[in-house]
Amino acid sequence: MPAPRLPQATLARAVPRSTAVLIAGFGPAGVVGVPDQVATGYKKTFGVRPDEMARSMGASAKSLATTVLPPSARTTLVLVGLGDKPVDQLTDEELRAAAGAGARAASGMELSDAAIAVGFGRSEPGAVRAITEGALLGTYSFRAVTTGDPAEPGIGSITVISRSTGKQQLAAVEAAEVVAAAVVANRDWVNQPANLLYPETFADDVRGYAGDARHKISVEVLDAAALTKGGYGGILAVGGGSAKPPRLVRLSYAPRGAKFHLALVGKGITFDSGGLDIKTPQGMYTMKSDMSGAAAVFAATRAIADLGFKIKVTTYGALAENMPSGSAWRPSDVLTTYGGKTVENINSDAEGRIVMADALARASAEDEPDLIIDVATLTGAAVVALGERTGALFSNTEETAGKVLAAAAAAGERFWQLPIAEEARGFLDSEVADLRSGKTGGGGGASTAAAFLREFVAGVPWAHLDVAGPAFNNNSPYGYVSSGGTGMAVRTLVTLAETLAG
């Protein structure tokens, strides 16, 4: 996978002369964030200031609506609707979304390596970081697989306009660049077609990606032979039906002075046909995205290392392709997972929890983490419960759930805590194994899946993030969120690590 290319982000008090597009706001009070130098240019060119021109053109203040004004001199003005709140009352997430919408509008223009600027009249470090992240992520587009040369990016640099350009604001821009690059890496992996991104190539990509981090990340890749020797029966069973053997990727970031150990585990099903319990053609089309959890934990680990947080992170991506064949695992098979626990398979289309069982068992038994977070596109039940833009959170302690929800809120990602029902463990009772992989029929599938995963964390504080809905956007882009892979959970994990590092 080519390294994701993002525009360079800088900070300035004034709009640079080279700016081709200025992104600003349009709210209840009119135009927001347009410096006098640009407003004067519009007055000289058109005889009216931007505010008057916007109103005459019917510009909308509806949240995230965009209006492109005719260019004045060198600069085109893109106005983004800010809704019905004054700009100083907008949350960081609202600013992030507005900047993203404006950057997407600018990216749709016929530009080549252009310099753009964005300003909404806010200068607090948190606001600067949110605006920078949103603008960078709003420029994203996946590089198509084509015989021709890839199109040159329309935006080459982004300047965030801030009245203050002190150390805190500069640090905010630098952090935003790191986090945005991680989100984009996730998106690129998720958007890759499954014939190009499969366990072996995914593992190879991660090796190179982690190796380029600013601070050392150690990489271990277990192939099929090593998985067999180590007793990883879950990953081997799920990957057994594919001509492309599975992998387990382990990353380790261990800076000096770290006092907290965070383990991350991601579901990495590079394509999910459903196996012998095969999906419908419609349900299968987007299943190249079933490795979004692994992509999230890999990308977050790189960002944590690039930012130099003083926290130890051990990360696992359980990579397999779930296919039907003569060697595929069957419903009613009994698998022996890492550490010896046996599992009766109920449905081969509930494969994510099986590969994650191996990784969770190893992390909890051998790495001695203080906290485990897993990320997975795990259940359709979570989508039914929460829709396509909100992830489900399950945990074995309320304290852990609170920490993760706080990090998600600070990062601007939506998660909602759901319970692991008291009766869910009973659904996992098996007559032929230590437990079975799920229940047969009825509701509560997301809760039952979480109860299954909980069996493999050995009592370590743990949270499970089910991102089956928000990890892949099968609709039109919005705000800073692209179509296809979204990068969901990357920002939450980075923010959580920053908080835990102290």
N, C-alpha and C positions, 0 to 999 in steps of 0.2 A: 504494500500500500504506500503510495507516495505520501510524503509528509504533508499534513494539511497546511494550506496557505491562507493566512489571515492577514488583513491589512495591518500595518504598523500603527499603533495608537500613541498619541502624544497629548500633552496638556498645554493650554495657552490661555492667556487672558483676552486676547483679541483674535479675530478671524484672520488666518494667514491670507496673504494676497493670492496665493496659488489655489485657493479653495474653489472647486467647481460647483459644489452643492453644499448649502447650509441647511441643516435640519433643525427646526425650531418648533415651538408649540403653538396651539391655537385653542384657547379656553374661554371661559365666561367673560374675561376681561379683554379678550382679543388676542393679538399676537404676543407671544412670550419668548424671550431669549434671542431676539434679533438685535444685535448691537447697532448703535447709531450709524456706524460707518456703512453698514449694509442698508439700513433704512434710508439714509441720505442718498445712496446710490439709486434706490428705487424712485425716490422723489425726483431726482434729476432726470432719470430716464423716462418715467411715465407720468410725472406730475402728481403722483399720489404715493403715500407711504404704504408699506406692506399691509398694514391693518386695513386700510381703506380698500386696497385692491382685493384682499382676501374676502372681505364682506361683499364686494361687488360681484365676485365670482361665485358666491354661495358656499364658501368654505364651511365645512362642518366641524363643530367642536365635539362631535360624538367620539367617544373613546376609540383611539387608534385609526380613525378615518384620516386619510392623507389627501392633501391638496398641493399640487405643483403650480407655483406661480411662474409667469413668464420670466426668463432670465434678465437680470440687470447687470450690464457690463459683463464681468466674468462669471458671476455667481447666480445659480438657480436656487430658489428658496422652496424647500419642501416643508409644509406645515403638517403637524400631526395633532389630531384632536386629543385633548386632555380630559375630556369629560366635563362634569359639572363642578369639579373642585378647583379651588385656586392652586396654582403650581406649588406653593410652599406647603400644601397639605397632601401632596401626592406621596404615596409610599415608594420605597426603593423599587419594589416589583413593578409598580405602575410606570415609573420612570424607565425601568429596564425594557418593558414592553413597548413604550412609546419610542424609545431610541431604536429598538429593533424594527418597528413598523416603518420608521423613517428611512432606516438603512436599506430595508427591502425595496422601498420605493425608489431610492437612489440607484440601487443595484439593477433595477429594471430599465434604467435609462441607457442610452447608447454612449457609454463611457469606456475609456481604456486607461487603466491604472491611474484613476483620478484621485485627487485629494478632496475629501469631504470634511465638514465640520459639523458638530452637533452641540447644541446648547439649549438648556431649558431654564436658565437663570438660577441654577442650584449649584452650590459649591461645597457642601458638606462631604467629607470623605466617602461615606456610605452611598450618597447620591452619585458622586463621581464614579465610583466603582460600578454601580448599577447601570449608569448611562453608558459607560465604556463597554461593559459586558454585553448589554443589549445591542449596541451598535455593531460590535464585532460579530455577534451571533446572527444578526439580521442580514449580514452580507453573505452568509453561507449558501453554497449550492454544491451538490454532489457532482464530481467530475464524471461525466458520462463515459461509458465504455464505448469507444468509437474508433474507427479507422483513421479519422482525421486528427489533426492537432487539437488538443483541448483549447477551448476558448480562453483568451486572456481575461483575467479578472477585471471587472469594471472599476473596482475601488482599490486603490493602492495604499492609502493612508487615511486615518481618521484622527482629527483633532477635537478633543473635548474642551469646550469653552467653559472656563471657571474663573470667577473673580479672584479666587485664591489658588495659588500654585505652590503651596508649601509642601513639606515633606510628607505629610499624611495624604494629601491629594495625589502626589506623585507615586507613593506606595500603592494607593488604591488603583491607579491605572496599571501599574506593573502586575498586581495580583489579578486584575481583571483579564489581562492578556494571557496569563498562565491558565486560569480557569477556563476561559473561552477556548483556548487551544485544546484543552482536555475534552471539553464538550464536543468540539468539532471532530476530534479523533474518534470518540464514541460514535458520532453520526456517520462518519466515513465507514467504520467497520460494519455498522448495522445496515448501511445501504449497499454494501458489496453483495453481488449475487452469490448464491451459495455454491455455484460451481467454481468460483474463484476463491471464496473464503470458506474453508473447511478446517477441521481440527489441526491438521499439519500446518497449513499456510497461516492460520490464525496464530498459532503458537510461534511461528517464525516471525510474524509481524510484531508480536508482543516482545519478543526477545530484542529486536532492533529498537523498538519504541522505548522500552525501559532502559536500554543501554545508553540512550541519548539524554537521560535525565541529568540535571545539574548536580545532583547528589546521588551517590551510588545506590542502585537497586540491583540486588542479586536475583538471578533468574534460574529456575530449575524447571525442566520440561520432562515429564514422564511419558514415554511412548507406550504402545500396547504391551511390549515385552516387560517393561518396568511395572506397568499397572498389574499385569498378571502376577509377577513376582511379589508385588506388594500387597496383593489381595484386595484390589479395588473392584469388587464384583459388580457394583452398581454401574459405574462408568462403562465397564466392559460389556455388561448386558445391554445397555441402551445403544452403545455403538456397534454391537455385534452384527447388526443387520446391514451395515453399510460397507461399501468397498473402501471407504476412507476411515482408517482406524482412529480411535479417540486419543485424546491427550489430557493430561492434567498439568496446568501451568501454575507454578508457585513463585511469587515475587516476595522479596524481603527487603524492606527499607529499615535500617537500624542505626539511626544517628546517635552519636555520643550525647549523653545527657538525657536521653529519653526516659521518662518515668512511667509512661503508660503504654500498654501494648494493645493495639487494635487489630483484630483479624477481620478480613473482608472475604466473602465468598460469593461468587457469581455463577449463575446458570449460563452455560455456553453451548446451547444446542444450535449448531450452525445451520441446520435445517430440520424441521419437524414435520414429517409426513403423517405422524400419528403411529407409525409402525404398523403392526398387524391390525390394530384398532384404527384403521386409516381415516384421515380427515376427508371432508368434502373438498372438491377442487377449489371452491371459493374460500374455504377455511385454511387452505394450504398456501395460498398465493403469497401472503405476507410472512410466511414462516422462516424466511431468511433472517428475520428480526428476533428469533427466539434465543439469540445469544446476547441480547441487550444487557442482561445483568452482568455477564463477564466483561463486556466492553466497558460498562460503568465502573466496575471495581479496578480494572486495569488502568483506565484513564485517570480515575481519582488518585490512584497510588502515584502515578507519574506527577500529577499536579502537587500532591503533598510533598514529594521529594524536591520538585522544582522550587517550591516555596520555602523549603528548608525547615518545616515544622519539627519540633523536638518531640516526636512521637514515633514509637516503633510500629510498623505496619507489616503484617503478613497477609498476603493476598493469594487466593486460590481461584482459578477459573477452570471449571470442569467442562471440557469440550468434547462433544460427540455429535454425530449425525444420526437421527432416529429414522431408520428406513425399514421397509418390509422386504424380506428375502427369506431364503431357506435357512439362513443362519440367524434370523431375527429372534429376539426374546418373545415369549408368549404370555398371554394372560394365564394365570395360575402357576407360572414358574416361581420357584423359590431361589432367591439370590442371597449370596453372602456378602455383605457390605464390609467396608474397611473396619477392622476391629472385631469382626466376627458376628455381628448381629445379622439375623436372617430376616428376609422380607418376602412375603408372598405378593406377587404382582397382580393387581386387580385390573389395570388398564394400561396398555402400552402407550397410550396417548397422555399418560400422566408421568412422563419420563423425567421432567426437570427435577422433581423432588428426589428421584433415585440417584442421579449423578451428584446432586448436592449433598446427599447423605454421606457419601464417601469423603467429600471435602470437609464437611462440617465435623465429621468424626475425627479426621486427622487433625484439624485445627484445634479442636477442644482437647483432644487427648495428648497431643505432642507439643504444641506450641505454647500452651499455658497463657492464652491471652486474657486480658482483663475484660474484654468485650468483643462479641462477635456480631457483625452485621452481614446479613446476606441479601442479595438483590436478585430478583428473578421475574421474568415474564411467566408467572406460574399458573394462574387459573383464570378461566373465563368468568368464574363466579365473582372475582374481584371487579371485573368490568361491569357486570350486571349490577353490583352493589353501588359502585362509585363512578361509573361512567369512564370516559376515555381520557380525562385530563387530571384525574386524581388517583394517586397510588394508595394501596392499603398497607397499613403497618400493624404487625402483630409482635408481641414481646412476652417474655417470661417474667419481666419485672416492670412495675409502673415507673420506677426511676429511669430505667433505660428508655422506655417509650417517651417519657418527657424530654430526655436529652435529644433524642432523634427528632421529635416534633419541633423542638425549639430550633435545632439546626436547619430543618427544612423551611421553617418560617423565615429565618434570617436569610436563607439562600434564595427564597422566592419560589420554592417548589411545594406543591400541594400533596400532603399525605393526610390520611384520616385513620385513626386507630380503630381497629375492629377487634372483637374479643376472640380468644380461643375458647370456644364453648366448653363448659365443664364435661359435657357428654362426648366431646369429640374424640378423646383418647379411647373410649369404648368402641368407637367405629373401627379402630385399627386392630382389634383383637383378631387373631388368626388361629385356626385349629392345626395348621401345618407349619407355622413359622413363628418367630418371635413377635412379629406384627405384620400386618398387611399394609399396602401402600395407600389405601383410601377406602371410601365407603362405596357401596353399590346403590345408586339412586338417591333421590332426595336432595334437599338444599344444603347450604352451609359448606360448599366445596372448598372455599378459600380458608375457612377456619379449620377444616379437617386436614388440609395440606399443611397448614402451619403447625398443627398438633403433631403431624408426622415428623416435620423437620426438628421440632423441639426434642424429639427422642434422641437426637444425635449431637446435642450440644453439651451433654454431661453437666448440666446445671450452671454453666457459665452464663453470665448476663448476655442476653441475645435479643436482637430484633430482626424481623423478617420483613423485607419491603417487596410487596407484590406489585410490579409495575406493568402488568399485562396490558393495561389500557394506555397509559401516557408514554410508554417507551417508543411507540411508533405512531406517527400521525398519518393516517391514511386519507386525510382530507386536505383542504387548502391550508397554506401556512397562515399563521397569525402572530402578531407581535414579533418576538425574536425566535419563535418556534417554526422550524422548517417543516415541509412535508417529508415523510420518511422518518428516519431515526431522529430522535429529539435530544438525546443526551440526558434523559431523565435520571435522576439520583446522583449524578456526578457532583453537582454543586452542594447537595446536602451532605455527601460524604466528606468533601473537602472542608466544609464549614464545621462539621462535627469533629473532624481531626484537629482543626485549629483550636476549637474550644477545649478539647481534651488535652491538647499539648500545653495549655495554660500560657 
